[in-house]
Amino acid sequence: MKGTGTPRPNTGSTARDHLANERTYLAWLRTGISVSSLGIAIAKFAPTAVSGPLPQE
């Protein structure tokens, strides 16, 4: 079974790891918002295939 050996001292920092995870999460969130904003801007300013009113039949 894993983890049943002799305990080793914790040389890492739990707070440091938590803050690193938070920075990573916020970076992904920021990237997602940026990509969404770019998609909205492209959709808003992209030329349409039809110019003028559609023909009535």
Secondary structure, 3 states (H helix, E strand, C coil): CCCCCCCCCCCCCHHHHHHHHHHHHHHHHHHHHHHHHHHHHHHHHCCCCCCCCCCCC
